[in-house]
Amino acid sequence: MAGMSSYGPSDRFNEERATYTVRGSDTPDLEAGIAAIRNVLQTLPTRSGVYRMHDAKGDVLYVGKARSLKQRVANYTQVKGLTKRLQRMIAQTRSMTIVTTNNEAEALLLEAQLIKRYRPAYNVLLRDDKSFPFILLRSDHDFPRVQKHRGARRAAGNYYGPFASAGSVNNTLNALQKLFLLRSCTDGFFKTRDRPCLLYQIKRCSAPCVGRVDKDEYKELVDDCRDFLGGKSTKVQAKLGAQMQAAAENMDFELAALLRDRLKALTFVQGSQAINAEGVGDADVFALACKDGTMGIQAFFIRGGQNWGHRSFFPQHTNEVPEDEVLASFLTQFYEEVPPPKTILLDRDLNEGALLGEALGERAGYKVALSVPQRGDRRRLMDQAKRNAIEALERRLAESTTQAKLLREVAELFDLPEPPDRIEVYDNSHIQGTNALGAMVVAGPEGFRKGQYRKFNIKGNEAATDSDVGMMREVFRRRFARAQTEDPDRDGGEWPDLVLIDGGKPQLNAAKAVLEDLGIEDVCMVGVAKGPHHGREGREVFHMLDGREFQLPVNAPVLFYLQRLRDEVHRFAIGAHRDKRSKAIGASPLDEVPGIGPARKKALLMHFGTGRAVRNASLEDLKKAPGVSAGVAQQVYDFYHAR
């Protein structure tokens, strides 16, 4: 599916801050909120647009769109007919920002953009920070490469997706390698080969890099791959079958065996489709389930009648919001970056389904139809999506119940006033002080929040970098000094309710001293030290700020939960340290010299041989190096000799 450009430039819209703003306390006040809205109402046009409601601090509370701004915003002054949720929002409103658009479809698209940017507290939110993976079949090379792709679609070629997960892409890529023998290596690797690589030996590449296949033969493989990804797998299967039969009749049994293996790979892919989507073509399927106030949405991605994976979503801020409104808001945010197929199948009619289809079609450049299947293959597919939605939601609720119980036990264990919403866990990683870094992982009621993990490159400001205590001191000073600067009122959700530190009393006391220096005395911190046997059987020792130490029963569920948090920060710290160490292997002493780019660094190393020789060279010798000016030579000389 071809790439899709982002929404139009900002000058397409007319945005203005409302002239009238009610100032005063940030304490919720329904009358003050109504007054602020009425003042804005006097200046509103009747044309379509998007409005943003702000609290006393200017933070966005809600983003909404309207066919007529004046009529839509006027509804907020009639509070008796509004839900408690909307009344709370109005009570916090102190000002508004208005954006006018050419039509309601544009307003719908802009609303999705602004919700993603501001993540308001009263909008339904699609909390999924990961971009979806695609398969890219490039077209900018004589021997095109097939590869996994995420992010902006700038490279020339055909994009196929979205896939539900990286695993779905990897499985498909493996099948493509076996089926069509297309190269997956980079252009740089391709240029330098003088003999086939391992992929050729295991029959996953046709080795175009060394001429084992010519351009016409490779182009035929590319065309077959394009047909397969475009849904014409039956055509590809018939072609391979005919070629295998012909090879056998010509007694070319080696070629016949190769074609047989490719046919087996194709049959495996067709048989591994867990969802029967034959005859559906290109479509996304969405079904919503609701239970106990929690909503879950199941998505199937069907391309060319093939199942490209499925994923469950659990939108946030859905209390007191009608189900069709949740689904509509989810779809506008979901397709903010993902190109829609021409067919979107839903389990219910939406009040603004026609408008949503118009808006998505305007952005994509082709007609997009939303429909509720009534019979046939599409109906059976929708029934399967509904079952999956219900089952995923029940699993989610069961996990949430277990997680909520564990967090209550954590609160009781560490004397917290309520179950923690944000737990931060810290660890250090280094080898005899080299490539030292600190790591922070974050967990909450929904599990690990991987988008909020942080690593800290240790600069040695607090103590020697081979001191765990010194590293912990530096990490905490940087983490909480920044928190004081960026969120002094602690209303941004970035302050922890509980801090776990991998280590014993020394690390805990170091962190405590740093927070006391910063004037922070109300953060609960606990040191988690390994037991006498340094393993799970050893039962971790928990160190409290008041000096208490205790252990938990070896079969306590809360102990397993805390161990899982500790293991996750270990994993993250070790992985980050490994990456840093790998980068350091290829580093050069010249990397430290400011103003020295790759070309001059290469010129100096080619002339002197090693970085040490550059460091020990005289100023006159540096000036003699080709491509190095007198100013650069002086800069390099001053850098090393000033030290």
N, C-alpha and C positions, 0 to 999 in steps of 0.2 A: 504494500500500500504506500503510495507516495507520501512524502513528508508534508507537513502542514505548517504554514507560517504562523507566527504569533499574531495577536490581535493588533489592530491598527495603531498608529502613533497617537500620542497623548493630545496633540492639537486637533484631533478629530472631535473632541468634546469641549464643551464650555463649562469649566468648573469654577465655582466661586464659593467663598466662605460666607455664610449667612451674616448679614449686617448686625442683626439683633442677637445678643447673647446674654443669658441670665447668669450673672456671677453670684458667688456665694459659697456656702459650705458644700462639701462633697457628700454630706449626709443625705440619703435618699429622701426626696420631698416630692410627692406627687403633684402638688399645686405648682411648685417651681418648674417641674418638667413640662406640665401642660402650658404654662406661661411661655416657656422657651419655644415650644412648638408653635404656639399661636403667633408669636412675633415673627417667626420664619414664614408662617403660612401667608402672611400679608404680602410677601414679595414673590411667592411661587408662581411659575407659569403653569398653564394647563397641558404643556407638551410632555413627552415621555422623558424619562431620565432615571438617575440613581441618587439616592439620598443616604447620607451617613449620619448617625446619631452619636454625639460625643458626650462624655461625662465632664465633670468640673475640671479634670486634669487634661482634657483634650483627647483621651484615649477613645478609640472607636468601640461603641457598644453594639451597633447593628448596622448592617448594610442591606438596603432594600431597593427594588426597582419598581417602576410604575409606568402605566400607559399615560396617566395624567398625574403629575406630581402633586398638584394642588388637591385633587380629590383623595389621593392615597394618603397623604400626610394628614389631611383633615380628619381621617378616621381615628388617628391617635388621640384626638382631643375628646372623643366620646368613650371615656374609659369604662363606663358601666358595661359595655358589650365586649370588652377585651378580657383575655385570660389573665390569670394572676402573673404569669411569666411576663407578658407584655406590660402589665401595670408596674412590675418591678423595674423594667427597662425604662419606662417613661419617668419613673421617680428618680432615676439617675441621670436623665438627659438634661444637659444644660446648653447645648448648641448643636447646629447641624451644618453639614456641607452638602451642596447641591451640585449635581452634574447633569446637564441636559444632553440628550442624544437625538439622533435623527428619527429613530423608531424604537418600538418596544423590544424588537429582537436584539438591537445593539445594546439596549439597556440590560437585557438578560446576560449577554456576554460580559459586559463591563462589571456587572454585579459579581459574577463568578471570579473575575480577576481581583476585585477589591477584597472579597472574602478571603481569598488565598493570601493576599498581601497582609491584611490586618488581623485575620483570625479573630473576629469579634466574639464576645462572650455570649451573645444572644442569637447567633446564626448557627444553623446546622453545619457541622464541619466534617469534612473528609480528612481524617487524621492519617495520612499515608504519605510519608516524605520521600519514598523511593520512586524513582522513575521506572517505567516499565521497559523491559528489554525487547529489542527487535532483532531480526536477522537481516543483515545487509549483504546483498549480492552486488558487488561493486561493478561499475562500468567504465572506470577510468584507467584500464590496463588491458593489454592484449590478452592476458590470461587472468580474468577476473577472480578476485578472492571472495570467499564466503566467510562471514564473521559475525560474532555477536556485537550488538551495538546498543549503547545507552546515550541519552542526552540529545543535544541538538542534531538535526539531520542535515548536515552540511555537505557530506561527501556525495559524489555523484554515484547513483546506482538505484536499485530497487530495495525498498524497505518492506519487510513482512512482519506484521505484528498488530497489536501488542501480544506478547506471551505473558502468561500469568506469573511466571517466576524464572529465575536464572536456570533452575533445573529443567524446566520445559524447553528452554532454548538449547541447553547443552545436549539433551536427548535428541532433539531434532537435528542439531549440527552433527552429532555422531552418525545419525542415520544418513544425512546428506553426504558425509565423507565416504561411507560405505557404498552408497548408491551411485554417486556421480563422480567420485574421485577428484573433486575440486580442491584446489590448494587453500590452505587456511593461514599460511605464513605471511609475514610482513613483506613489503616490497624490498626492503633492505636485505632481508634474509634471502629472498628469491634471487637477487642479483649476484650474491656471493657464492652460490652453490656451484660446485663442480662435480658432485655426485649426488644421487638421490638420498633423501633423509629417511628416517625410520618409518614415516607414514607411508612411503611408497612400498617399503618392505612388507608392511602388514596390510597392504591393499586398501589404503584409505586416501591415496593421492595418486594422480597419474604422472607426477614428476614432470610438469612442463618446464621447470627450471633448467633441466639438462636435456631437453629435447626428446623425451620419451613419448611425447604426444605433440602433434603440430597444431597450428592455430585453428584450422578447420575442425579437426577432431575435438579439440577442447571447446570450441564454440558450440558444437553439438551437445556436449555434456552440459554446458551452461544453459542451453535452451531446454534441455530435459529437466534440469533443476528448476528453471523458471516455471515450466509447466506443472511440475509437482507442487511447488509452493503456491501456485495459482489455482490449485484444486483439480488439476487434470491427472491425478495419479493413475486412473484406469488407462489412460492413453500411454503413459510411461510404462506401465506394467505390460501392456500388449506389445509395445515396441521391444522391450527387453526379452519377452518370451519368444518373439519371432527371431530376434538375433541369436538367442541361445539355440533354437531349433536349427537355424541355418548353420551355425558353427558346428553343431553335432553332426549334421549331414555331411559337412565338408571334412569331418574327422579332425577338426581343430579342437581337441578335447580340453586343452588348457584354456582357450578363450571361452569355451562352453562352461567350464567350471567357474570361471570368473563371473560370467553373466548369471550363472545359477546362484552364486553367493549374493550378487546384487539383488536378484529377485527375492531371495530369502530376507534380505534387509528390508525391502519394500513391504513384503508380506507381514513382517514383524511390526513395522510401523502402523500398517493398517489394522492389525489385530490388537495393538496396544491402545487404540482409541477407547478410553473408558466411557465415552459419551457417543451415542449414535447420532451423528449430525449429518448423515448422508442426505443430500438434496436440499440442505439449508443454505448452502453457498457461504457468503460472507455475512456474519451477523454477530452482535453481542447480545447476550441473554441476561436479564436481570430479574431476580425475584426477591421480594422483601418479606421478612418474618418479624413478628413483634411478640414479646412476652415479658410481662412484669416491667413494662416501661422501657425495656431495652430493645433496640432494633438491629437486625443484621441483614445485610444484602449479599446475595450470592451472585457472582458474575461468571458466565461461561464465555470464552472467546473462540468463536468458530470462524475459520477462514478456509474457503474452498471446500467446505464440507468436512474439514479436519478439526479436531479438538486441539486447540493450542493452550489448553490449561484452564483452570478455574481458580478463583480467589474469593475469600470472604472478607467483607468490609463491615465495620461497626461504627457508623457515624456518631459523633458526639453532639451534645446539646440538643437532644431530641425530645426532652420532656415537654409535654403539652403541645407538641407539634403534630399535626395530622400526618398520617403515613404517606399519602400521595405527595404532600409538600416535602417531606424528608427525601423521598425518592427523586423528586424533581430537582431539589437542591443538590443532591448527591451527583446526579447526572451532569449538571452544568459544571460542577467542580471537577468531576472525573475527566470530562472531555476538554478541560482547559488546556492540557498538553498532549493528550492522546487523540490522534485523528479518528473520527467515528467511522464505522462502516456505513454502507448505504441502508442497512436494515438494523434496527434496534428493537428487540423483542422484550416486552414487559409483561408482568403478571397482572397488571391493572391499568385502567385508563387514567390519565393525568388530566387535571383541569386545564393545564396549559401545555398539553402535549403537542398541539399543532405549532404553538409559538416556539417551543423548545426545538422541534424539528426544523423550523424555519431558521432559527438562530444557528444551529449546528451546521445546516446546509450552507448558510451564508459564509461561515468561516471556512468550511471545508472546500467549497467551490463545486459541490454537486448535491443532488437532492438526498436528504436523509429522512427516512420514514420511521416513525414510532408506531408499533402495532401490538395488539394483544392477540396471540394465536388462539384459534378456536378448534382446530382439528388437524389431523395428520401428523407428520414428523415434527413439525414445529410445536404442536400442542404437547406431544410426548416429551420433547426436549424441555419445554417449560415446566411440565409436571416434575421432571427430574430436578430442575433447578429449584423448585419450591421445596422438594424433600431435602435437598442439600442445604438450603437456607435454614430450614427448621432444625436440622441436625447440628449445623454449625453454631446456631444460636444457643441450642441446649448445651453444647460443649462449652461455649463461652460462659454461660451462666454458671455451669458446674465449676469451671475453673475459677470464676470470680468469687464464688462462694468459698471455695477452698482458700483462695488468696486472701479474701477478707478475714477469714478466721485466723490465718497465719499472721496477718498484720495486727490483728487485735492482740494476739499472743506476744508479738514483738513489743507493742505498746505497754502491755502489762509487765513484760520482762525488764524493760528499761525505764519504767516509770514515766511514760509519755502521757500527756493528757488525752490523746486520741490516736487512733491508728495513723501511722505516718503516710503522707501522700507522696513524699519525695525522700528517698534514701540515697545517700552518696557514699560510695566505697572507694578508698584510696589505697594505692600500693606504689612501690618504686621498683625499678628494674635497672640493673647495670652489671658490668663485669669489671671488677676491681676499679670502679669509678669511671670507666670509659662508656661513652654513649649513654650517659645516665638520663633517665626521664622518669617523671611521675605520671600516674594514670588515675583517672576518675571514671567510674561507671555510675549510672543512675538507674534506680528501679522505683516502681510505684505500684499502685493497685492493678494496673494492666500488665505488669511484667517489666522487662528491661526496656529502657528508653534509649535505644542505641544512637539515635540522632543527637543525644545530649552528652554522649561520652566525650571526654577531653583528655589530651595528653599534654604534659608540661616538659619541655626541654630544660633540663637542669642547667642553670648558668653558674652555680657555685657562689651565689651572692650571700647565702646564709652560713655556709660552712663548706668544708672540703666535700667534693662530689662523691667521695667514697664513703661518706657517712650517711647511713639511712636516716638518722635523726635530722641531720642538716638538710637532706633532700626534702623530708617531710615538712620541715619548717618553711623552706622556700615555696613549696607547692601550696601550702595553706595561706601563706602571706599573699601570694599572687591571686589565688582563687577568691579569697574573701575581701581583699582590698578592691578587687574589681567589682564584686557583688555590691559592696557599699557604694561604689561610684555609680553603677548602672541601675541599681534597684534599691535605693536607700529606704524606701517605704515598705519593701518586702511584699509588694502586691503583684509582682510579675510571675510568681510561681517558680522562681529560680533559687530560693533559699531552702536548704534542706531541713526536714524535720528530725532527721537522724543521720549521723555521720559514723561510719564504721571505718576503722583504721587497721590495716593489716600490720600488726606489731603489738608489742607489749607496752609496759609503762613508759619507756623512754620516748617512743614515738607519740604516745598519747599526751605526755606532758609537754612535748615540743609543740604539738598542735594547740594545746590549751594555752601555752604562753603566747603564741602568735595571736590568737583570738583575743586574749586579754589586752595585748598591746593595741589592738584595733578597737577596743571598747566593746567587744562582742562577748556576752556572758550567758546567752540563753540558747545556745545550740547544743543539743545533746550529742556527745561524742563517746564512743566506746572503742577500746582497743581489743582486737581479736588476735590472740597469740596461739600458736600451735601447742598442743598438749605435750606431755612427756615423751610420747612416741612419735611425734611429728607426722601424724597422719590422721585419717578419719577415726581410727580406733583410739587415737590419743585424746579425743575430746578436747576441743578448743577451750582455752581459758579466756574469759571475758573480763576486761579491766574497766572499771567505771571511774568517772572523774573524782568521785568522793573517796577513792582508794579501795573500794570493795573489789573482790575477785570471786568469781564463781564459775562452775561448770554445769553443763546440762546433761540429763540422762542421754545415753548413747542412742536411744530409739525415739527421742523427742522430735516430732515433725518440725518444730520451730528451729531446732538445731540444724536439721537438713536444709532448711530454707536459708539460714545464715551462712552455712557452708557453701551453698550454691552462689550466694552473692560474693563470697570471698573467692571462690573458684573463677567466677566471671572476671573479676578485676585482675586476677593472676593471668588469665588467658589474654586479656586485652593488653596488659602491661608487657607481657613477654612478646606478643605479636608486634606491638609498636617498637619495642627494643630491637627485635630482629630486623624490622624494616630499616630502622635507623642505622643499625650495624652494617646492613647490606649497602646502604648508600655511602657510608663512610669508607668502605673498601675501595670504591672508585674515586674517592675524593683526592684532591691534590693540594699541597700547601699553598699554591697560588690562588686557590679559591678564596682564601682569606684576604687577599689584597683587593682593596676597593678600586673599582674602575677597570679591572682587567677582565675582558670578555673572553669567550672561547677561542677566538682567532688569535689574539695576542698570547693567551696562555699556551696554545699549541705552538706558536712561533718560539716562545722562550724555551719550552721543553724540548723542541726539536733541535734548538741551537746548543743548549747546555746539557741536555740528556736527562737530568733529574731535577726535582724541586729543590733538593739540598744544594745543588750546584748553583741554581739561580739565587738562592738566599745568600750564598757565600761570594757571589760575583761582585767585582768592583763596579763602580759607576761607569767607567770607560768600557768595560766588557759588556755591560748591559746595553749601552748605546750602540754597540756593534751588531747586536742581534737583528736579523732581518725583520722588517715590519714593526720595529719598536722605535718610537720617536724619542727624542731627548727628554720630553716631558714625562712620558710613560716610564722611561728608564729611571728618572729621578724619583718618580712616585714609588716604584718598586724598591729602589735602594733606601729611600727614607722610611718605608714601612718596616723593613727588616732591621735596619740599623737604629731606628728609634727605639725598638724593643731592647 
